[in-house]
Amino acid sequence: MIRDAAVQLPPALTGFLTELVRQLGGLAAEEPLVVLKVAALRYVIAQVGQNAAGEVAAREVPIEEVAVALGTSEAAARDYLMNYLSP
């Protein structure tokens, strides 16, 4: 299975993201503007993703390796990288 070989997130990051989703889910009904503001951070995440994609390209990481790391097909990995490299 493709996903079995995917890069694993560090446990601390997984825990952080799990807790963030839990807290935001609880706040969505009570404080929707707070959750909306946090959701605006997607631009920060997009910038970090763009930086990472640029680094992958600069290192000339083979698309096969990228696909395995992401747990997806080569075509999907290529599309994923191109979306970040050509915003």
PATORMI-20579 format. One record per atom (N, C-alpha, C, CB): residue in three letters; x, y, z; residue number from 1. Coordinates in steps of 0.2 Angstrom, whole numbers. Each point is the difference from the previous one (the first is absolute). Glycine has a CB too. Layout:
! residues N
code,east,north,up,pos
ALA,X,Y,Z,NUM
...
//
This chain:
! residues 87
code,east,north,up,pos
MET,4,-6,0,1
MET,-4,6,0,1
MET,4,6,0,1
MET,-9,-6,6,1
ILE,8,11,-10,2
ILE,4,6,-1,2
ILE,0,4,7,2
ILE,-4,1,-12,2
ARG,-1,0,15,3
ARG,0,4,7,3
ARG,5,-3,5,3
ARG,-12,4,-3,3
ASP,13,-11,3,4
ASP,4,-3,5,4
ASP,7,3,0,4
ASP,-7,-11,-1,4
ALA,10,13,-5,5
ALA,7,2,0,5
ALA,0,8,1,5
ALA,2,-10,-8,5
ALA,-8,13,8,6
ALA,0,8,1,6
ALA,4,2,6,6
ALA,-11,0,-6,6
VAL,14,6,5,7
VAL,4,3,6,7
VAL,-5,1,6,7
VAL,8,6,-8,7
GLN,-6,-8,14,8
GLN,-4,1,6,8
GLN,1,6,3,8
GLN,0,-12,1,8
LEU,-5,15,1,9
LEU,1,7,4,9
LEU,2,-2,7,9
LEU,-9,5,-6,9
PRO,14,0,8,10
PRO,2,-2,7,10
PRO,-6,0,5,10
PRO,11,6,-3,10
PRO,-10,-10,8,11
PRO,-6,-1,5,11
PRO,-2,7,3,11
PRO,4,-12,2,11
ALA,1,16,0,12
ALA,-2,7,3,12
ALA,-4,4,-5,12
ALA,10,0,7,12
LEU,-9,0,-13,13
LEU,-3,4,-5,13
LEU,-7,-4,-1,13
LEU,10,4,-6,13
THR,-11,-10,6,14
THR,-6,-3,-1,14
THR,-5,1,6,14
THR,6,-9,-6,14
GLY,-3,9,12,15
GLY,-3,2,6,15
GLY,-3,7,0,15
GLY,7,-8,6,15
PHE,-2,13,-8,16
PHE,-2,7,-1,16
PHE,-6,1,-5,16
PHE,12,3,3,16
LEU,-12,-6,-8,17
LEU,-5,0,-5,17
LEU,-7,-3,2,17
LEU,9,0,-9,17
THR,-8,-5,12,18
THR,-6,-4,3,18
THR,-3,5,5,18
THR,5,-12,-2,18
GLU,-1,15,6,19
GLU,-3,4,6,19
GLU,-3,6,-4,19
GLU,8,-4,9,19
LEU,-5,7,-14,20
LEU,-2,6,-3,20
LEU,-7,-1,-3,20
LEU,12,4,-2,20
VAL,-13,-10,-2,21
VAL,-6,-1,-3,21
VAL,-5,-1,6,21
VAL,6,-6,-10,21
ARG,-5,2,15,22
ARG,-5,-1,5,22
ARG,-2,7,3,22
ARG,6,-11,3,22
GLN,-1,15,-1,23
GLN,-2,7,3,23
GLN,-4,4,-5,23
GLN,10,0,7,23
LEU,-8,0,-14,24
LEU,-3,4,-4,24
LEU,-7,-2,-2,24
LEU,10,3,-5,24
GLY,-11,-10,5,25
GLY,-7,-3,-1,25
GLY,-4,2,6,25
GLY,5,-10,-6,25
GLY,-3,11,12,26
GLY,-4,2,6,26
GLY,-2,7,0,26
GLY,6,-9,6,26
LEU,-1,13,-9,27
LEU,-1,7,0,27
LEU,-5,2,-6,27
LEU,11,2,5,27
ALA,-11,-6,-10,28
ALA,-4,2,-7,28
ALA,-7,3,2,28
ALA,7,-8,-6,28
ALA,-10,5,10,29
ALA,-7,2,2,29
ALA,0,6,4,29
ALA,-4,-12,-2,29
GLU,8,12,7,30
GLU,0,5,5,30
GLU,4,7,-2,30
GLU,0,-9,9,30
GLU,5,8,-12,31
GLU,4,6,-2,31
GLU,2,-1,-8,31
GLU,5,1,12,31
PRO,-9,-1,-16,32
PRO,1,-1,-7,32
PRO,5,5,-3,32
PRO,-11,-4,-1,32
LEU,12,10,3,33
LEU,4,5,-2,33
LEU,7,-1,2,33
LEU,-8,8,0,33
VAL,9,-11,6,34
VAL,7,-3,2,34
VAL,2,-5,-5,34
VAL,-2,3,12,34
VAL,-2,-8,-13,35
VAL,2,-5,-5,35
VAL,1,2,-7,35
VAL,-7,-8,7,35
LEU,3,13,-9,36
LEU,1,3,-6,36
LEU,7,3,-1,36
LEU,-12,2,-1,36
LYS,14,2,7,37
LYS,7,3,0,37
LYS,5,-5,0,37
LYS,-5,9,6,37
VAL,5,-15,-3,38
VAL,5,-5,0,38
VAL,0,-3,-7,38
VAL,-2,-3,12,38
ALA,-4,2,-15,39
ALA,0,-3,-7,39
ALA,4,4,-5,39
ALA,-11,-5,3,39
ALA,11,12,-1,40
ALA,4,4,-5,40
ALA,7,-1,0,40
ALA,-8,9,2,40
LEU,11,-13,3,41
LEU,7,-2,0,41
LEU,2,-5,-5,41
LEU,-1,2,12,41
ARG,-4,-4,-16,42
ARG,1,-4,-6,42
ARG,5,3,-5,42
ARG,-11,-5,1,42
TYR,12,12,-1,43
TYR,5,3,-4,43
TYR,7,-1,3,43
TYR,-9,9,-3,43
VAL,9,-9,9,44
VAL,7,-2,3,44
VAL,2,-7,-2,44
VAL,-2,8,10,44
ILE,-3,-13,-9,45
ILE,2,-7,-2,45
ILE,1,0,-7,45
ILE,-8,-4,9,45
ALA,5,8,-13,46
ALA,1,0,-8,46
ALA,7,2,-1,46
ALA,-12,2,-2,46
GLN,14,3,6,47
GLN,7,3,-1,47
GLN,5,-5,2,47
GLN,-4,11,2,47
VAL,3,-15,3,48
VAL,5,-5,2,48
VAL,0,-6,-5,48
VAL,-2,4,12,48
GLY,-4,-5,-14,49
GLY,0,-6,-5,49
GLY,4,2,-7,49
GLY,-11,-3,5,49
GLN,10,10,-7,50
GLN,3,2,-5,50
GLN,8,0,1,50
GLN,-10,7,-3,50
ASN,12,-5,9,51
ASN,7,-1,1,51
ASN,3,-7,0,51
ASN,-1,10,7,51
ALA,-3,-14,-4,52
ALA,2,-7,-1,52
ALA,0,-3,-7,52
ALA,-5,-2,12,52
ALA,0,4,-16,53
ALA,0,-3,-7,53
ALA,6,3,-3,53
ALA,-13,-1,0,53
GLY,15,7,1,54
GLY,6,3,-3,54
GLY,6,-3,2,54
GLY,-6,11,0,54
GLU,6,-13,6,55
GLU,6,-4,2,55
GLU,1,-7,-3,55
GLU,-1,6,11,55
VAL,-5,-9,-12,56
VAL,0,-7,-3,56
VAL,2,1,-7,56
VAL,-10,-4,7,56
ALA,8,9,-11,57
ALA,2,1,-7,57
ALA,7,2,0,57
ALA,-11,4,-3,57
ALA,14,0,8,58
ALA,7,2,-1,58
ALA,4,-6,2,58
ALA,-3,11,4,58
ARG,1,-16,0,59
ARG,4,-6,1,59
ARG,-1,-5,-5,59
ARG,-1,3,12,59
GLU,-3,-1,-17,60
GLU,-2,-5,-5,60
GLU,-2,-7,2,60
GLU,8,6,-7,60
VAL,-12,-6,12,61
VAL,-3,-6,3,61
VAL,-4,-4,-5,61
VAL,0,5,12,61
PRO,1,-11,-14,62
PRO,-3,-4,-5,62
PRO,-8,0,2,62
PRO,10,-7,-3,62
ILE,-14,8,-2,63
ILE,-7,0,1,63
ILE,-3,-6,3,63
ILE,-1,7,-10,63
GLU,5,-13,8,64
GLU,-2,-6,4,64
GLU,1,0,7,64
GLU,3,-6,-10,64
GLU,2,9,12,65
GLU,1,1,8,65
GLU,-5,5,3,65
GLU,12,-2,-2,65
VAL,-14,7,-2,66
VAL,-5,5,3,66
VAL,-7,-4,0,66
VAL,6,10,-5,66
ALA,-7,-14,0,67
ALA,-7,-3,0,67
ALA,0,-5,6,67
ALA,-1,1,-12,67
VAL,6,-5,13,68
VAL,1,-5,6,68
VAL,-1,4,7,68
VAL,7,-8,-7,68
ALA,-3,14,7,69
ALA,-1,4,6,69
ALA,-7,3,2,69
ALA,12,3,-2,69
LEU,-15,-1,-3,70
LEU,-7,2,0,70
LEU,-5,-5,1,70
LEU,4,10,-6,70
GLY,-2,-16,4,71
GLY,-5,-6,0,71
GLY,-5,1,-6,71
GLY,1,-1,13,71
THR,1,3,-19,72
THR,-4,1,-5,72
THR,3,-3,-7,72
THR,-5,10,6,72
SER,2,-9,-11,73
SER,3,-2,-7,73
SER,5,6,-2,73
SER,-11,-6,-3,73
GLU,15,4,-2,74
GLU,4,5,-3,74
GLU,-3,6,-3,74
GLU,8,-10,-2,74
ALA,-14,8,-1,75
ALA,-3,6,-4,75
ALA,-3,4,6,75
ALA,-3,-7,-10,75
ALA,0,5,15,76
ALA,-3,4,5,76
ALA,6,4,4,76
ALA,-10,-8,1,76
ALA,16,5,0,77
ALA,5,3,3,77
ALA,3,6,-4,77
ALA,3,-11,6,77
ARG,-3,10,-13,78
ARG,2,5,-5,78
ARG,-5,6,1,78
ARG,6,-9,-8,78
ASP,-12,7,7,79
ASP,-5,6,1,79
ASP,0,4,6,79
ASP,-7,-7,-7,79
TYR,8,3,13,80
TYR,1,3,6,80
TYR,6,5,1,80
TYR,-5,-11,5,80
LEU,11,9,-8,81
LEU,5,4,0,81
LEU,-1,6,-5,81
LEU,8,-10,3,81
MET,-11,9,-9,82
MET,-1,5,-4,82
MET,-4,6,3,82
MET,2,-8,-10,82
ASN,-7,5,13,83
ASN,-5,5,4,83
ASN,4,5,4,83
ASN,-10,-9,-1,83
TYR,15,6,5,84
TYR,4,5,4,84
TYR,5,4,-3,84
TYR,-2,-9,9,84
LEU,5,6,-15,85
LEU,5,3,-3,85
LEU,-3,6,-5,85
LEU,7,-11,1,85
SER,-13,10,-3,86
SER,-3,5,-5,86
SER,-7,3,3,86
SER,6,-6,-10,86
PRO,-5,9,16,87
PRO,-6,3,3,87
PRO,-4,5,-4,87
PRO,6,-2,11,87
//
